[in-house]
Amino acid sequence: MFETPQAVDTYPRVMVDAFDERSIISVPTGFQSIFGNPASAAKTVFSADASVNDIDILRGNEKLAATILRGSNGRALNGQKNTNDQNYTSQSRVYPLIEEEGDITADQINKRVVGENPYMNLSKEMRMQILSTGHHQEHVRRIVRTFEFLASKSVLEGQMPAKIGTTNVNLIYDFHRAAGNTIPGAVAWDDASPLIMDDIDGACQQGREQGHVNIDMGIIGGGAIDAMLNDTLFQSQADNRRIELIEISDKNPVPPRFNRFVESGFVARGRLRTPKGYEVWLFTYNEVYEDSAGVPQKYMPDDKMVLLSSTARFDRYFGPSEVLPMTASREAWFTETFGFNSTGLIPPNIKNVSAVVSPAMFYFDGYPAPGGKAVTIRSQAAPIFATTQTDAIVVLTDLLL
């Protein structure tokens, strides 16, 4: 049924500025900031023309040199074998693909867009560019959220799915984290008599032995830190000023090496000095995403704690698009149709965007529908967030009842 246009009556009106909620919803990049950190010599690799990523990983150890009897040609008293300098593994991974599309129809550009004054009389071309910019920026926001989800999976599980929700092992990138680096809490932290500092000390020791690094950073779930702060033993350790194990406060600024993480969305909560001598700076992460059903989900689960070294190497790789190369004529059509070129526009509400996000991570193009009544704008990305020094991450799980 067609709507009958209504004549404008004689009452005066004022057109209030439109409210676009998307402009105030920030896009977090906390887990992404762990990857590609220049301070830890981590790599950010762009592979626009290659569909497979290869990396050689040479493991190290902390063994002692051999002792032998003087004047003999025998092997070491402890039977140690000769050293081997080329005992490495090679990993090859095909890049995944993220894709978002948005359609603009001929019917849409005949109608007023959000915020358009009824008397502005915008042209079809101007409306199309307004609509395409909206689609494009929403694509970027969604893709960066998917980056964050994938990065969180790599950190929390030592694996990253090529397809969200898959259980097919052939579609999961496994970074081969040591099985002992995932540790269930000895006693739930919200149960009677939990051993919170013992759990953290054990995780730090695991990272030192398996990852050969000192753990200096902890990301703790909201439920776990609640239980921590309410535990009487933990409170007594915090109150003991002569030992000074715990400082949970916002008055202690983090060392400069952690600024990257705070600016990306992690919330600094304080510092722990464990009984065994590890110094761990604590962070929480309250950011959420919406799943396919529109239900908010936390990037950082309530019942987990991640402990890692801020100096460890965690790489990120970005693979090719899955479209034909952009020609000069297609580029000209894209720019004329959508109002910006195919390098794209990065929305302003992405956290720590200059340090974590680059336009080179994305590919943008578009195409007209047969018949000339619609046009589609398309955005793609192909990320792998690899915990290269994977045993430098230890995860405490099952911390709540």
C-alpha positions in Angstrom: 0.0 0.0 0.0 1.4 3.4 -1.0 1.6 6.2 1.6 -0.1 9.5 0.7 2.2 12.5 1.0 1.0 14.9 3.7 1.2 18.7 3.1 3.3 20.6 5.6 1.0 22.6 7.9 1.5 26.1 9.2 3.1 25.2 12.5 6.8 26.3 12.8 9.4 23.5 13.2 13.0 23.1 14.1 15.1 20.2 12.7 17.3 18.9 15.6 20.6 17.3 14.7 20.3 13.6 14.2 21.7 11.2 16.8 23.9 8.4 15.4 24.6 6.0 18.3 27.4 4.4 16.2 29.5 7.5 16.7 29.7 7.0 20.5 30.2 3.2 20.6 34.0 2.8 20.8 35.8 -0.2 19.3 38.3 -1.8 21.7 41.7 -3.1 20.6 43.0 -4.4 23.9 43.9 -8.0 22.9 45.1 -6.7 19.4 47.6 -4.5 21.2 49.4 -7.6 22.5 50.3 -8.4 18.9 52.7 -6.5 16.6 54.2 -4.6 19.5 57.3 -2.8 18.2 58.8 -2.8 21.8 59.0 -6.6 21.8 60.3 -6.9 18.2 57.0 -8.5 17.1 56.2 -8.5 13.4 53.3 -7.0 11.5 53.4 -8.6 8.0 51.2 -7.6 5.0 50.9 -10.2 2.3 48.7 -8.7 -0.3 49.8 -11.2 -3.0 50.4 -14.4 -1.1 47.7 -16.7 0.3 50.0 -18.8 2.6 52.1 -17.6 5.5 55.3 -19.4 6.5 57.4 -19.1 9.7 60.3 -21.1 11.1 60.4 -21.4 14.9 63.6 -22.5 16.6 63.1 -23.5 20.2 65.6 -22.8 22.9 66.5 -24.2 26.3 68.4 -23.4 29.5 70.6 -26.5 29.8 74.0 -26.5 31.4 77.2 -27.1 29.5 78.6 -30.6 29.9 81.4 -31.7 32.3 83.9 -34.4 31.3 87.0 -36.1 32.7 90.3 -34.5 31.7 92.4 -36.5 29.3 89.5 -38.6 28.1 87.6 -38.6 24.8 84.5 -39.9 26.4 81.1 -38.2 26.3 79.8 -36.1 29.2 79.4 -37.8 32.6 75.7 -37.0 32.4 75.3 -38.5 28.9 74.3 -35.2 27.3 74.2 -35.3 23.5 75.9 -32.9 21.1 74.2 -29.5 20.6 72.0 -29.1 17.5 71.7 -25.6 16.1 69.0 -26.3 13.4 66.3 -28.1 15.3 63.3 -26.0 14.2 59.7 -26.4 13.1 58.1 -24.7 10.1 54.5 -23.5 10.2 52.5 -22.9 7.0 49.0 -21.3 7.3 46.5 -20.3 4.7 44.9 -16.9 5.4 41.3 -16.8 6.6 38.9 -14.2 5.1 36.5 -11.7 6.7 34.0 -10.1 4.4 31.2 -7.5 4.9 28.9 -6.1 2.2 26.3 -3.3 2.1 23.7 -2.6 -0.6 22.4 0.8 -1.7 19.4 0.7 -3.9 18.0 3.2 -6.4 14.9 3.5 -4.2 16.9 4.4 -1.1 18.6 7.4 -2.8 15.2 8.9 -3.6 14.4 9.2 0.1 15.6 11.5 2.9 18.7 10.2 4.7 19.1 10.4 8.5 19.6 14.1 9.5 18.6 15.5 6.1 16.5 18.6 6.5 13.3 18.2 4.4 14.3 21.4 2.6 17.9 20.6 1.9 17.0 18.9 -1.4 20.1 16.7 -1.5 20.9 15.1 -4.9 20.9 11.3 -5.4 24.7 11.3 -5.7 25.1 13.0 -2.4 22.7 10.6 -0.7 24.5 7.7 -2.2 27.8 9.0 -0.8 26.3 9.5 2.7 24.9 6.0 2.6 28.1 4.4 1.3 30.2 6.1 4.0 27.9 4.8 6.7 28.2 1.2 5.3 31.9 1.5 4.9 32.6 2.8 8.4 30.3 0.2 10.0 32.2 -2.5 8.0 35.5 -1.3 9.5 34.1 -1.2 13.0 32.8 -4.8 12.6 36.0 -6.1 11.1 38.1 -4.6 13.9 35.8 -6.2 16.5 36.3 -9.5 14.7 40.1 -8.8 14.9 39.7 -8.4 18.6 37.7 -11.6 19.0 40.3 -13.6 17.1 43.1 -12.0 19.0 41.4 -12.9 22.3 41.0 -16.5 21.2 44.7 -16.7 20.3 45.7 -15.4 23.7 43.2 -17.3 25.8 43.3 -20.6 24.0 46.5 -20.7 22.0 44.4 -21.3 18.9 42.6 -19.0 16.4 39.6 -20.1 14.4 39.6 -19.4 10.7 35.8 -19.4 10.9 34.0 -18.2 14.0 32.3 -21.1 15.9 34.0 -23.9 13.9 34.9 -27.2 15.6 36.7 -28.4 12.5 40.4 -28.8 13.5 41.3 -28.1 9.9 39.9 -24.6 10.2 41.7 -23.8 13.5 45.2 -22.3 13.7 47.0 -24.1 16.5 50.1 -22.3 17.9 51.1 -25.3 19.9 51.1 -23.9 23.4 52.4 -26.2 26.1 49.5 -28.1 27.7 50.8 -27.2 31.1 50.3 -23.5 30.3 46.5 -23.8 30.9 46.1 -24.3 34.6 42.8 -24.8 36.5 42.6 -23.0 39.8 43.5 -25.3 42.7 40.4 -24.0 44.5 37.8 -21.7 43.0 38.5 -18.1 44.1 35.0 -17.6 45.3 35.0 -20.8 47.3 36.2 -21.3 50.9 40.0 -20.9 51.4 41.2 -20.2 47.9 45.0 -20.1 47.3 45.0 -17.0 45.0 48.6 -16.0 45.3 49.8 -19.6 45.1 47.9 -20.0 41.8 49.4 -16.8 40.4 52.9 -17.8 41.6 52.5 -21.2 40.0 51.4 -19.6 36.7 54.4 -17.2 36.7 56.8 -20.1 37.4 55.3 -22.1 34.5 55.8 -19.1 32.2 59.4 -18.8 33.4 60.2 -22.5 32.9 58.3 -23.1 29.6 58.4 -19.7 28.0 61.9 -18.7 29.4 60.6 -15.2 30.3 59.5 -13.4 33.4 55.7 -12.8 33.5 55.0 -9.2 34.2 51.4 -8.6 33.1 48.0 -10.2 34.2 44.6 -9.7 32.6 41.9 -10.8 35.0 38.2 -11.5 34.4 35.6 -9.4 36.2 34.3 -12.2 38.3 37.8 -13.4 39.2 39.0 -10.0 40.4 35.7 -9.6 42.4 36.5 -12.9 44.2 40.1 -11.8 44.7 39.2 -8.5 46.3 36.7 -10.2 48.6 39.0 -13.0 49.8 40.1 -12.4 53.4 43.6 -13.9 52.9 44.2 -11.7 49.9 42.9 -8.7 51.9 45.3 -9.4 54.8 48.2 -9.7 52.4 47.2 -6.3 50.9 47.0 -4.8 54.4 50.5 -5.9 55.4 52.5 -2.8 54.7 55.8 -4.3 55.9 55.8 -7.0 53.2 54.0 -4.9 50.5 52.8 -7.7 48.2 49.7 -6.0 46.8 48.8 -2.6 45.6 45.3 -2.4 44.0 44.8 1.3 43.2 44.3 3.7 40.3 46.9 6.0 41.9 49.9 4.0 40.7 50.5 4.8 37.0 51.7 1.8 35.0 55.3 1.8 33.6 55.6 3.3 30.1 55.8 -0.2 28.5 52.2 -0.8 29.4 50.8 2.5 27.9 50.0 0.7 24.6 47.7 -1.7 26.4 45.9 0.9 28.5 45.2 3.2 25.5 43.7 0.2 23.7 41.2 -0.6 26.4 42.8 -2.5 29.3 42.1 -0.9 32.7 45.1 -0.8 35.0 44.2 -2.0 38.5 47.5 -2.2 40.4 50.5 -4.3 41.0 51.2 -7.7 42.7 54.5 -8.8 44.1 54.2 -12.5 44.6 55.8 -14.5 47.5 58.2 -16.0 44.9 59.3 -12.6 43.7 57.4 -12.0 40.5 56.1 -8.5 39.8 52.8 -8.6 37.9 50.8 -5.5 36.8 47.1 -6.3 36.8 44.5 -5.2 34.2 40.8 -5.8 33.7 38.9 -5.7 30.4 35.3 -4.8 30.5 34.6 -4.6 26.7 31.9 -6.7 25.0 30.8 -7.7 21.5 27.4 -8.9 20.3 27.2 -12.5 19.0 25.2 -13.5 16.0 22.0 -13.5 18.2 22.6 -10.0 19.4 23.6 -11.1 22.9 26.5 -9.2 24.6 29.5 -11.4 25.2 32.7 -10.5 27.1 36.1 -10.7 25.3 37.7 -11.6 28.7 35.7 -14.3 30.5 34.8 -13.8 34.1 36.5 -16.9 35.4 39.9 -16.7 33.8 43.2 -14.8 34.2 45.8 -14.4 31.5 49.5 -14.0 32.6 52.1 -13.1 30.0 55.3 -11.3 29.3 54.9 -7.8 27.7 58.3 -8.4 26.1 57.4 -11.6 24.3 57.0 -11.7 20.6 53.5 -12.1 19.3 53.1 -11.5 15.5 50.2 -10.5 13.3 49.8 -11.2 9.6 47.4 -9.8 7.1 46.8 -11.7 3.9 45.3 -10.9 0.5 41.9 -10.0 -0.6 39.7 -12.3 -2.7 38.8 -9.9 -5.5 40.3 -9.1 -8.9 43.0 -6.4 -8.9 41.7 -2.8 -8.8 42.2 -1.3 -12.2 42.3 2.4 -12.9 38.8 2.4 -14.4 37.4 0.5 -11.4 39.2 2.9 -9.0 37.7 5.9 -10.8 34.2 4.3 -10.7 34.6 3.5 -7.0 35.7 7.1 -6.1 32.9 8.7 -8.2 30.2 6.3 -6.8 31.2 6.2 -3.1 32.9 9.6 -2.6 36.3 8.2 -1.3 39.0 6.1 -2.8 39.6 2.3 -2.3 42.1 2.9 0.5 39.1 3.6 2.7 38.3 5.7 5.7 39.1 4.6 9.3 36.3 5.6 11.8 37.5 7.9 14.6 36.1 5.8 17.5 38.6 2.9 17.4 40.8 2.9 20.5 44.5 3.5 20.0 43.9 3.4 16.2 47.2 4.9 15.2 49.2 2.3 17.1 47.1 -0.8 16.4 45.1 -0.4 13.2 46.4 0.4 9.7 44.5 1.0 6.4 46.8 -1.7 4.9 44.8 -4.3 6.9 41.7 -3.8 4.8 40.6 -4.1 1.2 37.6 -2.1 -0.2 35.8 -2.4 -3.5 32.3 -2.4 -4.9 30.2 -3.5 -7.8 26.9 -2.6 -9.5 23.9 -5.0 -9.6 22.6 -6.2 -13.0 20.0 -3.7 -14.2 21.6 -0.7 -12.6 19.1 -0.5 -9.7 21.6 -1.2 -6.9 25.2 -1.0 -6.0 27.2 -3.0 -3.4 30.2 -1.8 -1.3 32.4 -4.6 0.0 35.1 -4.8 2.7 37.6 -7.6 3.3 40.4 -8.5 5.6 42.5 -11.6 6.2 44.2 -11.6 9.7 46.2 -14.2 11.7 47.1 -13.2 15.2 49.9 -15.6 16.0 51.2 -16.1 19.6 54.7 -16.8 18.2 56.3 -17.1 21.6 53.3 -19.0 22.7 54.6 -20.4 26.0 55.1 -16.9 27.3 51.4 -17.0 28.0 49.8 -18.9 30.9 46.1 -19.0 31.5 44.4 -19.7 34.8 40.9 -21.2 34.3 37.9 -22.3 36.3 38.5 -19.6 38.9 34.8 -19.4 39.9 32.3 -21.9 41.1 
